[in-house]
Amino acid sequence: MKELDTAGVALPFECFYAAKVADIDHVEKSLHDAFADNRVRPRREFFRIAPERVQSALQLAALEDA
C-alpha cells in the first residue's frame, strides 16, 4: 500500500482484501489478464470492478489471508 500511495493514485483508497501468495508476479499477471476488460485506461493499473470479484479471484491463489 505504501508503494501505491506514491504511484500517482489521485484519490484516497483503502485495502479491501489482502493475501499472501507464492508467486506475486504470476498472480498479478493473471489478475490483469482476467480483468483486462475492466481497465480504466490501457496500460494503467487501475480497474473499475467490484472488489468482491477481485477478492474471489485472489482467494484461488492465496496461501493465507493477510
Contacts in CASP RR format, 6 or more apart in sequence:
PFRMAT RR
TARGET T0000
AUTHOR 0000-0000-0000
METHOD contacts of the structure
MODEL  1
MKELDTAGVALPFECFYAAKVADIDHVEKSLHDAFADNRVRPRREFFRIA
PERVQSALQLAALEDA
1 15 0 8 1.000
4 13 0 8 1.000
7 45 0 8 1.000
16 51 0 8 1.000
16 54 0 8 1.000
16 55 0 8 1.000
17 51 0 8 1.000
17 54 0 8 1.000
17 55 0 8 1.000
17 58 0 8 1.000
17 65 0 8 1.000
18 65 0 8 1.000
18 66 0 8 1.000
19 58 0 8 1.000
19 59 0 8 1.000
19 61 0 8 1.000
19 62 0 8 1.000
19 63 0 8 1.000
19 64 0 8 1.000
19 65 0 8 1.000
19 66 0 8 1.000
20 62 0 8 1.000
20 63 0 8 1.000
20 64 0 8 1.000
20 66 0 8 1.000
21 27 0 8 1.000
21 58 0 8 1.000
21 61 0 8 1.000
21 62 0 8 1.000
21 63 0 8 1.000
22 61 0 8 1.000
22 63 0 8 1.000
27 58 0 8 1.000
27 61 0 8 1.000
30 57 0 8 1.000
30 61 0 8 1.000
31 54 0 8 1.000
31 57 0 8 1.000
31 58 0 8 1.000
32 45 0 8 1.000
34 57 0 8 1.000
35 47 0 8 1.000
35 49 0 8 1.000
35 53 0 8 1.000
35 54 0 8 1.000
35 57 0 8 1.000
38 47 0 8 1.000
38 48 0 8 1.000
38 49 0 8 1.000
39 46 0 8 1.000
39 47 0 8 1.000
39 48 0 8 1.000
40 46 0 8 1.000
40 47 0 8 1.000
40 48 0 8 1.000
47 54 0 8 1.000
END
